[in-house]
Amino acid sequence: MNKEEINELEEGAELNLDFSKLKKVVSGSDEVIPVAVQNSETKEVILVAYTNQFAMEESFRTRIATFWSTSRRELWIKGKTSGHTFELVEARVNCEQNSLVYLVKPKGGGICHTNNSSGAPRNCYYRKIDLDDGSLINTNP
């Protein structure tokens, strides 16, 4: 995906969901489970990522939310380059033990790698779907 396509995906008004993501993850060689990441103070869902055994153990050891990047196939320490890390406050597992929830405290100001037009960081769920026409509405332009 080129920079223009990424920008349209992240900032555009067209709904273009990647329904093949899990198929790619499942058919790949990575053994991962999804992790919903929630702000421990506001209870806002920040993002959904994946973890493997190593990333999970690293999260628990360092108390910094760490994931497995299924696209790059490498350890992903959230905020390593930006400084916007997530302090891991609590981890929960579902009844079938096939997904996790991390409750975190965002550190360094940002949550998402995107910023609004003023340059301020925002969370990853900054667009809502218009239920009538399916278009996207940016709630934090």
C-alpha positions as CSV (number, residue, x, y, z in Angstrom):
1,M,0.0,0.0,0.0
2,N,1.5,3.3,-1.0
3,K,1.5,6.5,1.1
4,E,-1.5,8.0,-0.8
5,E,-3.6,4.8,-0.2
6,I,-2.6,4.7,3.5
7,N,-3.6,8.4,3.9
8,E,-7.0,7.7,2.2
9,L,-7.5,4.7,4.4
10,E,-6.7,6.6,7.6
11,E,-8.3,10.0,6.7
12,G,-10.8,9.3,4.0
13,A,-14.6,9.2,4.3
14,E,-15.0,5.9,2.5
15,L,-15.6,2.7,4.6
16,N,-13.1,0.1,3.4
17,L,-12.9,-2.6,6.0
18,D,-10.3,-5.3,5.8
19,F,-12.4,-8.4,6.2
20,S,-9.5,-10.6,5.1
21,K,-7.3,-9.6,8.0
22,L,-8.1,-12.5,10.2
23,K,-7.8,-14.9,7.3
24,K,-4.3,-13.6,6.7
25,V,-3.4,-13.9,10.4
26,V,-4.9,-17.4,10.7
27,S,-3.3,-18.7,7.5
28,G,0.1,-17.2,8.4
29,S,2.6,-18.9,10.6
30,D,2.0,-16.6,13.6
31,E,0.3,-18.1,16.6
32,V,-1.5,-15.0,18.0
33,I,-4.6,-14.0,19.8
34,P,-6.4,-10.6,19.7
35,V,-5.9,-8.0,22.5
36,A,-8.4,-5.3,23.0
37,V,-6.7,-2.3,24.6
38,Q,-8.7,-0.1,26.9
39,N,-7.8,3.1,28.7
40,S,-7.9,2.2,32.4
41,E,-9.2,5.5,33.4
42,T,-11.8,6.4,30.8
43,K,-12.7,2.8,29.7
44,E,-12.4,4.0,26.1
45,V,-11.3,1.3,23.6
46,I,-8.0,2.5,22.2
47,L,-7.1,-0.2,19.7
48,V,-7.2,-3.9,18.9
49,A,-3.9,-5.7,18.3
50,Y,-2.4,-9.2,18.5
51,T,-0.1,-10.9,20.9
52,N,1.8,-14.1,21.0
53,Q,3.4,-15.8,24.0
54,F,6.6,-13.8,23.8
55,A,4.9,-10.4,23.4
56,M,2.5,-11.2,26.2
57,E,5.3,-12.2,28.6
58,E,7.3,-9.1,27.6
59,S,4.2,-6.9,28.4
60,F,3.9,-8.5,31.8
61,R,7.6,-8.2,32.5
62,T,8.0,-4.6,31.4
63,R,4.5,-3.4,32.3
64,I,4.5,-1.7,28.8
65,A,1.9,-2.9,26.3
66,T,3.8,-5.0,23.7
67,F,2.2,-6.8,20.8
68,W,3.1,-9.0,17.8
69,S,2.9,-7.1,14.5
70,T,1.2,-9.6,12.1
71,S,2.1,-7.4,9.1
72,R,5.8,-7.0,9.9
73,R,6.0,-10.3,11.8
74,E,8.0,-8.8,14.7
75,L,7.6,-7.6,18.2
76,W,5.8,-4.3,18.4
77,I,6.4,-2.2,21.5
78,K,3.7,0.4,21.2
79,G,5.3,3.9,21.4
80,K,8.9,2.7,21.0
81,T,9.5,5.3,18.3
82,S,7.0,8.0,19.2
83,G,7.4,7.8,23.0
84,H,3.6,7.3,23.4
85,T,3.7,4.1,25.3
86,F,0.9,2.3,27.2
87,E,1.6,1.4,30.8
88,L,0.0,-2.0,31.4
89,V,-2.2,-1.7,34.5
90,E,-4.2,-4.9,34.2
91,A,-4.7,-7.9,31.9
92,R,-7.8,-10.0,31.6
93,V,-8.6,-13.2,29.6
94,N,-11.9,-14.3,28.2
95,C,-13.7,-17.5,29.2
96,E,-12.4,-19.5,26.2
97,Q,-8.8,-18.1,26.8
98,N,-8.5,-17.0,23.1
99,S,-8.4,-13.2,23.6
100,L,-7.2,-10.7,26.1
101,V,-8.1,-7.2,27.3
102,Y,-5.2,-4.9,28.4
103,L,-6.2,-2.0,30.6
104,V,-3.5,0.7,30.1
105,K,-2.5,4.2,31.0
106,P,-1.4,6.1,27.9
107,K,2.0,7.8,28.5
108,G,3.5,10.6,26.4
109,G,0.3,12.2,25.2
110,G,-0.6,10.2,22.1
111,I,-2.6,7.0,21.5
112,C,-2.7,6.6,17.8
113,H,0.0,7.1,15.2
114,T,-2.4,9.6,13.5
115,N,-2.9,13.2,14.5
116,N,-5.8,15.6,13.8
117,S,-5.4,18.6,11.5
118,S,-4.0,20.7,14.5
119,G,-1.3,18.1,15.0
120,A,-2.8,16.8,18.2
121,P,-2.8,13.0,18.8
122,R,-6.1,11.2,18.9
123,N,-7.3,7.7,19.6
124,C,-7.6,5.1,16.9
125,Y,-11.4,5.2,16.8
126,Y,-11.8,8.8,15.6
127,R,-14.3,8.1,12.8
128,K,-17.9,7.0,13.2
129,I,-19.9,5.2,10.5
130,D,-23.0,7.0,9.2
131,L,-25.5,4.2,9.6
132,D,-27.7,5.6,6.7
133,D,-25.1,5.8,3.9
134,G,-22.0,4.0,5.3
135,S,-19.7,7.0,5.0
136,L,-17.2,7.8,7.6
137,I,-17.5,11.0,9.8
138,N,-14.3,12.2,11.3
139,T,-15.1,13.2,14.9
140,N,-11.6,14.6,15.5
141,P,-10.5,16.3,12.3
